[in-house]
Every structure is written in C-alpha cells, then in structure tokens.
Amino acid sequence: MTDWRSKPYSERRGRLLYLRDGGPPAIRPVPVTDSIETALDRVGALGGVRAS
C-alpha cells in the first residue's frame, strides 16, 4: 500500500482520477484551475464570492 499524503497534489489528483475511471457517473472530480478569474466564473453563481 502506498502512502500518498506526502506526494505532490498533481500526483495525488492524477491517481484519484485514474482510480475513478469507470466509476459511477455521480462521482465527478472537481475542476481545478490556477486562475482566480476562472475560479470566480465557476463559483460566481453561488453568490457572495469575489476577489479581494
């Protein structure tokens, strides 16, 4: 068994996406971005979210 806690986020996410392949459609990965603008566009419909 591998302890993934010390691995970089990109490796952990990649492994989780690999394990999720073929799983139930109700389980979906959350989109990831380094862009504040993109993140705000994605969650803007939630209201109350703005860049400081």
C-alpha distances in whole Angstrom, upper triangle without the diagonal:
4,7,9,12,14,14,17,18,19,16,14,17,17,13,15,18,16,14,18,20,22,21,24,26,27,23,24,23,25,27,27,30,31,34,36,38,36,34,37,39,36,36,40,40,39,42,42,40,41,41,42
4,6,9,10,10,14,15,16,12,11,14,14,11,13,16,15,14,17,19,22,21,24,26,26,23,23,21,23,25,24,27,27,31,33,35,33,31,35,36,33,34,37,38,37,40,40,37,39,38,39
4,6,7,8,12,13,15,12,10,14,15,12,13,17,16,15,18,21,23,22,25,27,26,23,23,21,22,24,23,25,26,29,31,34,32,30,33,34,32,32,36,37,35,38,37,35,36,35,36
4,6,5,8,9,11,8,6,10,11,9,10,14,14,13,16,18,21,21,23,25,24,20,20,18,19,20,19,21,22,26,27,30,28,26,29,31,28,29,32,33,32,34,34,32,33,32,33
4,6,8,9,12,10,8,11,13,12,12,16,17,16,18,21,24,23,25,26,25,21,21,18,19,20,19,21,21,25,26,29,27,25,28,30,28,27,31,32,31,33,32,30,31,30,31
4,7,9,12,10,9,13,14,13,15,18,18,18,21,23,26,26,28,29,28,24,24,21,21,22,20,21,21,25,26,29,28,26,29,31,29,29,32,34,33,35,34,31,32,30,31
4,6,8,6,6,10,11,11,12,15,16,16,18,21,24,24,26,27,27,23,22,19,19,20,17,19,19,23,24,28,26,24,28,29,27,28,31,33,32,34,33,30,31,30,31
4,6,5,6,9,10,11,13,14,16,17,19,21,24,24,26,26,26,23,21,17,17,17,15,16,15,19,21,24,23,21,25,26,24,25,28,30,29,31,31,28,28,26,28
4,5,5,6,8,10,10,12,14,15,16,18,22,21,23,23,23,19,17,14,14,14,11,13,13,17,18,21,19,18,21,23,21,22,25,27,26,28,28,25,25,24,25
4,6,5,6,9,10,10,12,14,15,17,20,20,23,22,23,19,17,13,13,13,10,12,12,16,18,21,19,18,21,23,21,22,25,27,27,29,29,26,26,25,27
4,5,5,6,9,10,11,12,14,16,19,19,22,22,23,19,18,14,15,15,14,15,16,20,22,25,22,21,25,26,24,25,28,30,29,32,32,29,30,28,30
4,5,5,6,9,10,11,12,15,18,17,20,21,21,17,16,12,14,15,13,16,17,20,22,25,22,21,24,25,23,24,27,29,28,30,30,28,29,28,30
4,5,5,6,9,10,10,12,16,16,18,18,18,14,12,9,10,11,10,13,15,18,20,22,19,18,21,22,19,21,24,25,25,27,28,25,26,26,28
4,5,5,6,9,10,11,15,15,18,18,19,15,13,11,12,13,12,14,16,20,22,24,21,20,24,24,21,23,27,28,27,30,31,28,29,28,31
4,5,5,6,9,10,14,14,17,18,19,15,14,12,14,15,15,18,20,23,25,27,24,23,27,27,24,25,29,30,29,32,33,30,32,31,33
4,5,5,6,9,12,11,14,15,15,11,11,9,11,13,13,17,19,22,24,26,23,21,25,25,22,23,27,27,26,30,30,28,30,29,32
4,5,5,6,10,10,13,13,14,11,9,7,10,11,12,16,18,21,23,24,21,20,24,23,20,22,25,26,26,29,30,28,29,29,32
4,5,5,9,10,13,14,16,13,12,11,14,15,16,19,21,24,26,28,25,24,27,27,24,26,29,30,29,33,34,31,33,33,35
4,6,8,8,12,13,15,11,12,11,15,17,18,21,24,26,28,30,26,25,28,28,25,26,30,30,30,33,34,32,34,34,36
4,6,5,8,10,11,8,8,8,12,14,16,20,23,25,27,28,24,23,26,26,22,24,27,27,27,30,32,30,32,32,35
4,5,9,10,12,10,10,10,14,15,17,21,24,26,28,29,25,24,28,27,24,25,29,28,28,32,34,32,34,34,37
4,7,8,11,10,11,13,16,18,20,24,27,29,31,31,28,27,30,29,25,27,30,30,30,33,36,34,36,36,39
4,6,8,7,9,11,15,17,20,23,27,29,30,31,27,26,29,28,24,25,29,28,28,31,33,32,34,35,38
4,5,6,8,12,15,17,20,24,27,29,30,31,27,26,28,27,23,24,27,26,26,30,32,31,33,35,37
4,5,7,10,13,15,18,22,26,27,28,28,24,23,25,24,20,21,24,23,23,27,29,28,31,32,35
4,6,10,12,15,18,22,25,26,27,27,24,22,24,23,19,20,23,21,21,24,27,26,29,30,33
4,7,10,13,16,19,23,24,25,26,22,20,23,22,18,19,22,21,21,24,26,25,28,29,32
4,6,9,12,16,19,21,22,22,19,17,20,19,15,16,20,19,19,23,25,23,25,26,29
4,6,9,13,16,18,19,20,16,15,18,18,14,15,19,19,19,22,24,21,23,24,27
4,6,10,13,15,15,16,13,11,14,14,11,12,15,16,15,19,20,18,20,20,23
4,7,11,12,13,14,10,9,12,12,9,11,14,15,16,18,20,17,18,19,22
4,7,9,11,12,9,8,12,12,10,12,15,17,17,19,20,17,18,17,20
4,5,8,9,7,7,10,11,10,12,15,17,18,19,20,16,16,15,18
4,7,9,8,8,11,13,12,14,16,19,19,20,20,16,16,14,16
4,5,5,6,9,10,11,13,14,17,18,18,18,15,13,11,14
4,6,5,6,9,10,11,11,15,15,15,15,11,10,8,10
4,5,5,6,9,10,10,13,15,15,15,11,10,8,12
4,5,5,6,9,10,13,14,15,16,12,12,11,15
4,5,5,6,8,11,12,13,13,10,10,10,13
4,5,5,5,9,10,10,10,7,7,8,11
4,6,5,8,10,11,12,10,10,11,15
4,6,7,9,11,13,10,12,13,17
4,5,6,8,9,7,9,12,15
4,5,6,8,6,8,11,14
4,5,9,9,11,14,17
4,7,7,11,14,17
4,6,8,12,15
4,7,10,12
4,7,9
4,6
4
